[in-house]
């Protein structure tokens, strides 16, 4: 996702810090090892999974520079809101709401148990949990489940064509979303309380896909278009009382929520969660230090890192991420419809310089591949480093200039679209200078984080080069390669075209499908296939991997029980503020 990405997301798109080294040390802050913070204000509760009523209550105050657009869980593809949805919306399945490696484990959520899988892995039968209600008081029924899967296609969810295109009837729904029925694909039996999902082929990743927010179960009468700023009823412990993307999102307790599974959907601690937008990152840091805010979404700026790492070290939590920041190169527009021009950018970029701009080696490392280190399918490989090698060592400007000249694209204009925060702009300015240096006429186009991610996806905006990021939706190689670079993820003229480069190679597509099939019986072989696919895509250079980031969560003194999920990051609803 961009988290953004987030996945952001889909996943979180502004995690960076500035140009000085962070003074945080592993002794002073938490890591992702066990998901529990070493912060003395939070460690006292980290060992216990039982709800501790003495910490229930209070108002948790979150701050961010900008909102993340639509609040529709089947549409939004940013970590900023996926992080919140964990305490709001539920699917048939869920990732465990715990810290550490266990957070990648899928457990039953609105389903009473894990599905019965039959028909050679193509049929999943779920028994719906009884007694669950939406925040509007209506009971969750099999009709709601069926309608929710239809809605994924009706609202043109960003992952409709990649996560859910294997459901029987999905092809027709992708062609004509408005008339989507999935009549033989998702079948509800109200009397038995079951829902059966039929796939066209086995999919070893299908449980993961059912556990992310795009598969949230919503009321059957939900609008069949993006709900935008009008939040939909929830099933989890929180619901949205109001949402103004220019000002604030306010979450309150869902009066109809009763904890049915501590692993899937634990009850939350704060009574109210207030998320304020429109602040500068400087004011966010000050607010957390003063206790007028409890957590900041954006990365602390460079001039505050030393202060945070020394005076406030116990409130800083640093965790490595399976994610990458990258530049997208539009393969369907000049100059990057020329492979040599694309390869030139990969040779030219000084990834160490980008690491410094992001905040230094404590917060990022150079990236050469699409799949991040420590992720299924990753192979240490670096095709675009001076002198060769498995890891990045230096840029080769001479080679880059030679390729630009050879491509015949020298002198062409290139627009670079970035988010308007300091870190994204600084990296954008570096890329602008670099492109000018190797023979192009580059201009920088900063946009608000609230719109940049959708803007760069739409081909109508004619974006040649964009800076963005991707944070895993779930732990599988396809979530990077298939989602970001398959033909199915490219939708010209749409704000939901996550294949921003427009890269579509039928041969690579076929190999990705083979790898997904192999994973049914031999995950190790499948991962080897993905590693080769990653390297072969990099030869065509539709993207420029820049860095693999880490995340810093800066929390106030009163915050307790900090837990970091590898899947969805800090568990917001589990924080103590009382």
C-alpha positions in Angstrom: 0.0 0.0 0.0 1.1 3.4 -0.2 0.9 3.1 2.9 1.2 5.5 1.3 1.2 2.3 0.2 -0.3 0.5 1.9 -0.7 -0.6 1.9 0.2 2.3 1.5 0.0 1.6 0.4 -0.9 1.6 -0.5 1.2 2.3 2.6 2.7 5.4 4.7 4.2 7.9 2.3 6.0 10.4 4.5 8.1 8.5 7.0 11.4 10.4 6.5 13.5 12.6 8.6 16.1 15.1 7.6 19.7 15.3 6.8 21.4 14.7 10.2 22.1 11.4 11.8 19.5 10.3 14.3 20.9 10.1 17.8 18.6 7.3 18.8 20.2 4.0 19.8 18.8 0.5 20.1 19.2 0.7 23.8 17.0 3.8 24.1 14.2 2.8 21.8 12.0 -0.1 20.8 12.6 -2.4 17.9 10.3 -4.7 16.0 11.7 -7.8 17.6 8.9 -8.6 20.0 6.5 -5.7 19.2 6.7 -4.5 22.8 8.5 -1.2 23.5 11.4 -0.9 25.9 9.9 2.5 26.8 9.5 2.3 30.6 6.1 4.0 30.3 4.7 1.2 28.2 6.6 -1.9 29.0 4.6 -2.7 32.1 1.6 -3.8 30.1 3.4 -5.3 27.1 3.7 -8.7 28.6 0.0 -9.2 29.1 -2.5 -9.8 26.3 -5.5 -9.5 28.7 -7.5 -6.3 28.6 -6.5 -4.1 31.5 -9.6 -2.0 32.4 -7.7 0.4 34.7 -6.1 1.9 31.5 -9.5 2.3 29.7 -10.6 5.8 28.9 -9.2 9.2 27.9 -8.7 11.0 24.6 -5.8 10.0 22.3 -4.6 12.9 20.3 -2.9 12.2 16.9 -1.5 14.9 14.6 -0.5 14.9 10.9 0.4 17.5 8.2 -2.4 16.2 5.9 -5.3 13.9 5.8 -5.2 10.8 3.5 -8.2 11.4 1.3 -11.2 9.2 1.1 -12.2 7.4 4.4 -13.9 4.5 2.5 -12.0 1.3 3.6 -12.6 -0.4 0.2 -11.1 2.6 -1.6 -8.4 4.2 0.6 -5.0 2.6 0.0 -2.8 4.4 2.5 -1.2 3.2 5.6 -2.3 6.4 7.4 -5.9 5.1 7.4 -5.3 1.4 7.2 -3.6 1.8 10.5 -6.9 3.2 11.9 -9.1 0.7 10.2 -7.7 -2.0 12.4 -9.9 -0.8 15.2 -12.8 0.1 13.0 -13.5 -2.3 10.1 -13.4 -6.1 10.0 -13.2 -8.7 7.3 -14.0 -12.4 7.4 -10.3 -12.9 8.3 -7.9 -10.5 10.0 -4.2 -10.2 10.9 -3.5 -10.8 14.5 -3.6 -7.5 16.5 -0.3 -8.1 18.2 3.3 -6.9 18.0 6.2 -8.7 16.4 6.3 -11.5 13.9 3.0 -12.9 15.0 1.3 -9.9 13.4 1.7 -11.6 10.0 -0.5 -14.4 11.2 -4.1 -14.6 9.8 -6.9 -15.4 12.2 -10.7 -15.7 11.9 -12.5 -12.3 12.4 -16.2 -12.0 11.3 -15.9 -15.7 10.4 -16.3 -17.9 13.4 -13.3 -20.1 12.3 -10.8 -20.4 9.5 -12.5 -21.4 6.3 -13.1 -24.9 5.1 -11.1 -25.2 1.9 -12.2 -27.7 -0.7 -12.3 -28.2 -4.5 -8.6 -28.4 -4.8 -8.1 -25.1 -3.1 -10.7 -23.2 -5.1 -13.6 -23.1 -2.7 -13.6 -21.4 0.7 -16.6 -21.8 3.0 -16.9 -19.5 6.0 -19.4 -19.7 8.9 -20.4 -16.2 9.9 -19.9 -15.3 13.6 -23.2 -14.7 15.3 -24.1 -11.6 17.3 -21.9 -9.0 15.6 -23.5 -5.7 14.9 -22.6 -2.6 12.8 -22.2 0.7 14.6 -25.7 1.7 13.4 -27.2 -1.2 15.3 -27.9 -3.6 12.4 -26.7 -7.2 12.7 -24.1 -8.4 10.3 -25.6 -10.9 7.8 -24.5 -13.1 4.9 -26.2 -10.5 2.6 -23.8 -7.9 3.9 -20.9 -10.1 3.1 -22.1 -10.9 -0.4 -22.8 -7.2 -1.1 -19.4 -6.1 0.3 -17.6 -8.3 -2.2 -19.7 -7.0 -5.0 -18.9 -3.4 -3.8 -15.2 -4.0 -4.1 -15.8 -4.0 -7.9 -18.6 -1.4 -8.0 -16.4 1.2 -6.3 -13.4 0.1 -8.5 -11.3 -0.6 -5.4 -7.6 -0.2 -6.3 -6.9 -3.9 -5.7 -10.1 -5.3 -7.4 -8.1 -6.4 -10.4 -5.2 -7.9 -8.5 -6.4 -9.2 -5.1 -9.9 -10.2 -6.0 -9.8 -11.0 -9.7 -9.5 -14.7 -9.0 -13.1 -14.9 -7.7 -15.5 -16.5 -10.1 -17.4 -13.8 -12.0 -14.7 -11.1 -11.3 -13.8 -10.7 -15.0 -17.4 -9.6 -15.8 -17.3 -7.3 -12.7 -14.1 -5.7 -13.9 -15.5 -5.0 -17.3 -18.9 -3.7 -16.0 -18.5 -2.8 -12.3 -22.0 -1.3 -12.0 -23.7 -4.6 -12.7 -21.4 -6.8 -10.7 -23.1 -9.8 -9.1 -20.4 -12.4 -8.5 -23.5 -14.7 -8.4 -21.4 -17.9 -8.6 -18.4 -16.4 -7.0 -19.6 -15.3 -3.6 -22.7 -17.2 -2.3 -24.5 -16.6 0.9 -26.7 -19.0 2.8 -28.7 -17.1 5.4 -30.3 -20.2 7.0 -26.9 -21.9 7.4 -25.1 -18.7 8.2 -22.4 -19.5 5.7 -20.6 -17.7 2.8 -18.9 -19.6 0.1 -16.3 -18.0 -2.1 -15.3 -19.8 -5.3 -12.1 -19.1 -7.1 -11.1 -19.8 -10.7 -7.8 -21.2 -9.5 -6.1 -22.0 -6.2 -4.6 -18.9 -4.5 -2.2 -19.5 -1.6 -2.4 -15.7 -0.8 -6.2 -15.5 -0.7 -6.4 -15.5 3.2 -4.0 -12.5 3.2 -6.2 -10.7 0.7 -9.3 -11.3 2.9 -7.5 -9.8 5.9 -6.8 -6.3 4.5 -9.2 -3.4 4.6 -10.3 -3.6 1.0 -12.2 -6.8 2.0 -14.0 -5.0 4.9 -17.5 -6.1 5.4 -19.9 -3.2 5.2 -23.7 -2.8 5.4 -25.4 -4.1 2.2 -27.0 -0.7 1.6 -23.6 1.1 1.5 -23.3 3.5 -1.5 -21.9 1.8 -4.6 -19.5 4.7 -5.1 -16.6 6.1 -3.1 -18.1 7.2 0.2 -15.4 9.9 0.4 -15.7 12.0 3.6 -18.9 10.3 4.8 -17.6 7.4 7.0 -19.4 4.1 6.7 -20.7 2.1 9.7 -18.1 -0.1 11.4 -18.0 -3.4 13.3 -14.9 -2.7 15.4 -14.5 -0.9 18.7 -14.4 2.6 17.1 -16.5 4.5 14.6 -16.0 7.9 13.0 -18.1 10.7 14.6 -16.9 13.3 12.1 -14.4 13.7 9.3 -13.1 17.0 7.8 -9.9 16.3 5.8 -9.0 19.9 6.2 -9.3 19.8 9.9 -9.9 16.7 12.0 -11.1 13.1 12.1 -12.8 12.1 15.3 -13.3 8.5 16.4 -15.5 7.5 19.3 -16.5 4.1 20.7 -18.9 1.9 18.7 -21.8 1.4 21.2 -22.7 -1.9 19.7 -19.2 -3.4 19.9 -18.6 -6.4 22.1 -15.2 -8.1 21.9 -15.6 -11.5 20.1 -11.9 -12.3 19.5 -9.0 -10.7 21.4 -6.6 -11.8 18.6 -8.7 -10.5 15.7 -10.4 -7.4 17.2 -9.5 -6.4 20.8 -11.4 -3.8 22.5 -9.7 -0.4 22.5 -8.4 1.6 25.4 -9.0 5.3 24.6 -12.6 6.5 24.7 -11.9 9.1 21.9 -9.3 9.3 19.2 -8.8 12.8 17.7 -6.7 13.1 14.6 -5.9 16.7 13.7 -4.6 17.8 10.3 -3.0 20.9 8.9 0.0 21.2 11.2 3.6 21.7 10.3 6.0 18.9 11.3 7.8 21.3 13.6 4.6 22.0 15.5 3.8 18.3 15.6 7.1 17.6 17.4 6.5 20.4 19.9 2.9 19.2 20.5 4.1 15.7 21.4 6.9 17.1 23.6 4.5 19.3 25.4 1.9 16.6 25.8 -0.8 18.4 23.8 -0.5 15.6 21.2 0.3 11.9 21.8 1.7 10.8 18.4 2.8 12.4 15.2 2.2 10.7 11.8 4.9 12.6 9.9 8.7 12.2 10.3 10.4 14.6 12.7 12.3 17.2 10.8 16.1 17.2 10.8 16.6 20.0 13.3 14.7 18.1 16.0 16.2 14.6 15.6 19.1 15.2 18.0 16.8 16.6 20.6 14.4 13.6 20.3 17.2 11.1 20.3 18.7 12.5 23.6 16.1 14.3 25.7 13.1 12.3 24.6 14.8 8.9 23.7 12.4 6.9 25.8 9.5 8.2 23.7 11.0 7.3 20.3 10.3 3.9 18.8 12.3 2.9 15.7 11.3 -0.1 13.6 12.7 -1.4 10.2 10.1 -1.7 7.5 9.5 -4.1 4.6 9.0 -1.2 2.2 10.8 0.9 -0.4 10.8 4.5 -1.7 11.1 4.7 -5.4 10.8 6.8 -8.5 8.3 5.8 -11.2 9.3 6.3 -14.8 6.4 6.5 -17.3 7.2 3.9 -19.9 4.4 5.2 -22.2 5.7 8.8 -22.4 8.8 10.4 -23.6 11.6 10.3 -22.6 11.0 7.2 -20.5 9.3 5.2 -23.3 12.9 4.6 -24.2 14.5 1.8 -22.1 18.0 3.4 -22.3 16.7 6.6 -20.8 15.1 4.7 -17.9 18.3 2.8 -17.3 20.2 6.1 -17.3 18.2 7.3 -14.2 19.0 4.1 -12.3 22.7 4.4 -13.1 22.7 8.1 -12.1 21.0 8.1 -8.7 23.3 8.3 -5.7 21.3 6.3 -3.3 23.5 7.2 -0.4 22.6 10.8 -1.0 18.9 9.9 -0.8 19.6 8.0 2.4 21.1 11.2 3.8 18.2 13.3 2.7 15.8 10.9 4.3 17.5 11.1 7.7 20.7 9.0 7.6 21.6 5.4 7.8 19.7 5.0 11.1 16.5 5.6 9.2 17.1 4.1 5.8 19.5 2.0 3.6 20.1 2.1 -0.2 17.7 0.0 -2.3 18.6 -1.8 -5.5 15.7 -4.2 -5.9 11.9 -3.9 -5.7 11.5 -6.6 -3.1 13.0 -5.3 0.2 15.6 -7.2 2.3 14.1 -9.8 4.7 11.0 -10.2 2.4 10.0 -13.4 0.6 11.7 -13.6 -2.7 14.3 -10.9 -2.1 17.8 -11.6 -3.6 20.8 -9.4 -2.9 21.4 -7.9 -6.3 22.4 -4.5 -7.6 22.4 -4.1 -11.4 23.0 -0.3 -11.3 26.0 0.2 -9.2 29.5 1.3 -10.3 31.8 -1.6 -10.6 29.0 -4.2 -10.0 28.2 -6.1 -6.9 25.3 -7.5 -4.8 24.8 -4.2 -2.9 24.8 -0.6 -4.0 28.2 1.2 -3.7 28.2 4.2 -6.1 26.4 5.9 -8.9 27.9 5.9 -12.5 27.2 9.4 -13.9 29.4 8.8 -17.0 27.4 5.7 -17.9 24.1 7.6 -17.3 25.1 10.5 -19.6 26.3 8.0 -22.2 22.9 6.2 -22.2 20.9 9.5 -22.3 23.0 10.5 -25.4 22.6 7.1 -27.0 18.8 7.2 -26.4 18.4 10.4 -28.3 16.4 11.9 -25.5 18.9 14.6 -24.3 17.4 18.0 -23.9 13.8 16.8 -23.3 11.7 18.2 -20.5 10.9 16.1 -17.5 8.4 16.9 -14.8 9.0 15.4 -11.3 5.9 15.1 -9.1 6.5 14.9 -5.4 4.6 15.4 -2.1 5.0 18.9 -0.7 6.6 18.0 2.7 10.2 18.9 3.3 11.7 15.5 2.9 9.9 14.6 -0.3 10.7 18.0 -1.8 14.4 17.7 -0.8 14.6 14.3 -2.6 12.7 15.8 -5.5 15.1 18.7 -5.7 18.0 16.3 -5.8 16.4 14.3 -8.6 15.7 17.5 -10.5 19.4 18.6 -10.2 20.5 15.1 -11.2 18.3 15.0 -14.3 19.6 18.4 -15.4 23.1 17.2 -14.9 22.8 14.1 -17.2 21.1 16.0 -20.0 17.4 16.7 -19.3 15.4 19.9 -18.5 13.7 18.9 -15.2 11.1 20.8 -13.3 9.8 20.0 -9.8 6.0 19.8 -9.2 5.2 19.5 -5.4 1.6 18.6 -4.5 -0.2 18.1 -1.2 0.1 14.6 0.2 -3.7 14.6 0.2 -3.9 14.4 -3.6 -0.4 13.5 -4.9 -0.8 9.7 -4.6 -4.0 9.6 -6.7 -2.7 12.3 -9.1 0.4 10.4 -10.1 -1.7 7.3 -10.8 -4.0 8.9 -13.4 -2.6 8.9 -16.9 -4.6 12.0 -17.8 -2.2 14.0 -15.7 0.7 12.9 -17.9 3.2 12.3 -15.1 6.6 11.4 -16.4 8.5 10.8 -13.1 7.1 10.7 -9.6 8.5 10.0 -6.2 6.4 7.6 -4.1 6.7 4.6 -1.8 5.3 1.1 -1.2 4.7 -0.6 2.1 3.7 -4.3 2.1 0.0 -5.1 2.3 0.9 -8.6 3.4 4.1 -10.8 3.4 4.2 -12.1 -0.2 6.4 -11.1 -3.1 3.4 -10.7 -5.4 2.3 -7.8 -3.2 5.1 -5.8 -4.7 5.7 -7.2 -8.1 2.3 -8.2 -9.2 0.5 -5.3 -7.6 2.9 -2.6 -8.7 4.0 -3.8 -12.1 1.4 -6.2 -13.6 -0.8 -5.4 -16.6 -3.9 -5.9 -14.4 -2.8 -3.0 -12.2 -2.6 -0.5 -15.0 -5.9 1.4 -15.6 -5.5 4.4 -17.9 -7.5 7.4 -16.9 -8.2 6.2 -13.4 -7.1 7.5 -10.0 -6.8 3.9 -8.9 -4.0 2.7 -11.2 -1.3 1.6 -8.8 1.0 0.5 -11.7 2.1 4.2 -12.0 4.8 3.4 -14.5 2.3 1.9 -16.9 4.6 -1.1 -17.3 2.9 -4.1 -18.9 5.0 -7.0 -20.2 2.9 -10.1 -21.1 5.9 -12.4 -20.7 6.6 -11.1 -17.2 2.9 -11.3 -16.4 2.8 -15.0 -17.4 5.9 -15.7 -15.2 4.2 -14.0 -12.2 1.2 -16.1 -12.6 3.4 -19.2 -12.7 5.1 -18.1 -9.5 1.8 -17.7 -7.8 0.7 -21.2 -8.9 4.0 -22.7 -7.8 3.4 -21.2 -4.3 0.4 -23.5 -3.9 2.8 -26.5 -3.4 6.4 -25.1 -3.2 6.8 -21.8 -1.6 10.6 -21.9 -1.7 10.7 -22.5 -5.5 8.1 -19.7 -5.9 10.2 -17.3 -3.9 13.2 -18.1 -6.2 11.0 -17.4 -9.2 10.0 -14.0 -7.8 13.6 -13.1 -7.1 14.5 -13.7 -10.8 11.4 -11.8 -11.9 12.5 -8.8 -9.7 15.9 -8.8 -11.4 14.4 -9.1 -14.9 12.0 -6.2 -14.3 14.9 -4.1 -13.1 16.7 -4.7 -16.4 13.7 -2.9 -18.1 13.9 -0.2 -15.4 10.3 1.0 -15.1 11.1 2.1 -11.5 14.1 3.4 -9.6 14.4 1.8 -6.1 15.9 4.4 -3.8 15.8 3.4 -0.2 14.4 0.9 2.3 13.1 3.0 5.2 12.7 2.5 8.9 9.9 4.2 10.9 10.1 6.4 14.0 7.1 6.7 16.2 7.4 9.7 18.5 4.9 9.4 21.4 4.0 11.6 24.4 5.1 10.7 27.9 1.6 9.6 28.9 1.3 7.0 26.2 1.7 3.4 27.4 1.6 -0.1 25.9 3.2 0.8 22.6 3.0 -2.2 20.3 4.3 -2.4 16.7 2.6 -4.7 14.2 4.8 -5.6 11.3 1.6 -5.7 9.2 -0.1 -2.4 10.2 2.5 -0.7 12.4 1.6 1.0 15.7 -1.6 -0.4 17.1 -3.5 2.8 17.7 -6.4 1.4 19.6 -4.2 -0.4 22.0 -2.4 2.7 23.3 -3.0 3.7 26.9 -3.6 7.4 27.6 -4.9 6.9 31.1 
